[in-house]
Each structure stands twice: as C-alpha cells, then as structure tokens.
Amino acid sequence: MRAWVSCATVLMLLAGITVALGQAADELKAHADAAHGADQAKLCLEYAWVTLKDADSLYTAGDVDKAQAKIQEVVAYAKKGADAATDSGKQLKQTEIKLRKLAERMHDVGETLAFEDRQPVRDAVTQIEQLRSDLMVKMWGPQAEPKGKS
C-alpha cells in the first residue's frame, strides 16, 4: 500500500511538472510573438530550443507526425529570430551562435531517428544553416559566404 501511494505521488508530481512546462512554453511563445527587435530575436530562439526539446520527446514517444510539426515550428521561430536580429541590427553574433547550437542539436536528434524519419530533420538543419549563413554575410560581408555556395 505504501509503495502504491509513493508511486502515485511521483506520477502526480511528474504530471504537474509537464503541465507547468507546457504553460511556460506557451508563455514564452506569446512573449516572443509580442517582442520586437533584439528581444524578439532572443525570445524566438529560446522558444525554438524548447520546441526542439519537445520534438525530441515526441520522437522518443513514437509520435512522429507531431514531432515533425514541432520541427517545422522550430525552423519558423529560428527564422523569425534571425529576421528580428537582422532587422534590428542587434544580437547578430549571439543569434548566429544560438542558431549554430540549435542546428547541431537538431542534427543530433535526427541521427537518433529511424532512417525514414531523418529527412525532414535534415531539411530543417539545412534551413537553419542557411539562416546562419545569411547572418554571417550580414555581419562580415560576402567573404563570409561558406565555400561551395554560389
């Protein structure tokens, strides 16, 4: 009986944490959408990171369709953050660094997936890398263009 109560308590605690994290992500998304300039760049990339963690959890749980939708949301908010940094001219370097880390983590997530589920993640990584490349060109000019690009 005592073990059952302990187990139930742990499950309720985990459920509460999950709900709280979901609310925190929703609040972060709302703040990112309402912000402007450098603040929007920062908040959008924070939300993209949280969403990538959610996508990884969904892939782990076997819910591939929802996970792929989350991956597309990551790309959308990464683009929104990069655009905000570019438009404001602030947080460019920090945004580029965050995009690099986001792309690396997304690549790692993609490598853990079944072969048939990897391509959408690879495409998303490519899109984020393009955002990084565009930011580097904005900061340092055409010489920052990665080799092999036209």
Secondary structure in CASP SS format (residue, H / E / C, confidence):
PFRMAT SS
TARGET T0000
AUTHOR 0000-0000-0000
METHOD secondary structure of the structure
MODEL  1
M C 1.00
R H 1.00
A H 1.00
W H 1.00
V H 1.00
S H 1.00
C H 1.00
A H 1.00
T H 1.00
V H 1.00
L H 1.00
M H 1.00
L H 1.00
L H 1.00
A H 1.00
G H 1.00
I H 1.00
T H 1.00
V H 1.00
A H 1.00
L H 1.00
G H 1.00
Q H 1.00
A H 1.00
A H 1.00
D H 1.00
E H 1.00
L H 1.00
K H 1.00
A H 1.00
H H 1.00
A H 1.00
D H 1.00
A H 1.00
A C 1.00
H C 1.00
G H 1.00
A H 1.00
D H 1.00
Q H 1.00
A H 1.00
K H 1.00
L H 1.00
C H 1.00
L H 1.00
E H 1.00
Y H 1.00
A H 1.00
W H 1.00
V H 1.00
T H 1.00
L H 1.00
K H 1.00
D H 1.00
A H 1.00
D H 1.00
S H 1.00
L H 1.00
Y H 1.00
T H 1.00
A H 1.00
G C 1.00
D C 1.00
V H 1.00
D H 1.00
K H 1.00
A H 1.00
Q H 1.00
A H 1.00
K H 1.00
I H 1.00
Q H 1.00
E H 1.00
V H 1.00
V H 1.00
A H 1.00
Y H 1.00
A H 1.00
K H 1.00
K H 1.00
G H 1.00
A H 1.00
D H 1.00
A H 1.00
A H 1.00
T H 1.00
D H 1.00
S H 1.00
G C 1.00
K C 1.00
Q C 1.00
L H 1.00
K H 1.00
Q H 1.00
T H 1.00
E H 1.00
I H 1.00
K H 1.00
L H 1.00
R H 1.00
K H 1.00
L H 1.00
A H 1.00
E H 1.00
R H 1.00
M H 1.00
H H 1.00
D H 1.00
V H 1.00
G H 1.00
E H 1.00
T C 1.00
L C 1.00
A C 1.00
F H 1.00
E H 1.00
D H 1.00
R H 1.00
Q H 1.00
P H 1.00
V H 1.00
R H 1.00
D H 1.00
A H 1.00
V H 1.00
T H 1.00
Q H 1.00
I H 1.00
E H 1.00
Q H 1.00
L H 1.00
R H 1.00
S H 1.00
D H 1.00
L H 1.00
M H 1.00
V H 1.00
K H 1.00
M H 1.00
W H 1.00
G C 1.00
P H 1.00
Q H 1.00
A H 1.00
E C 1.00
P C 1.00
K C 1.00
G C 1.00
K C 1.00
S C 1.00
END
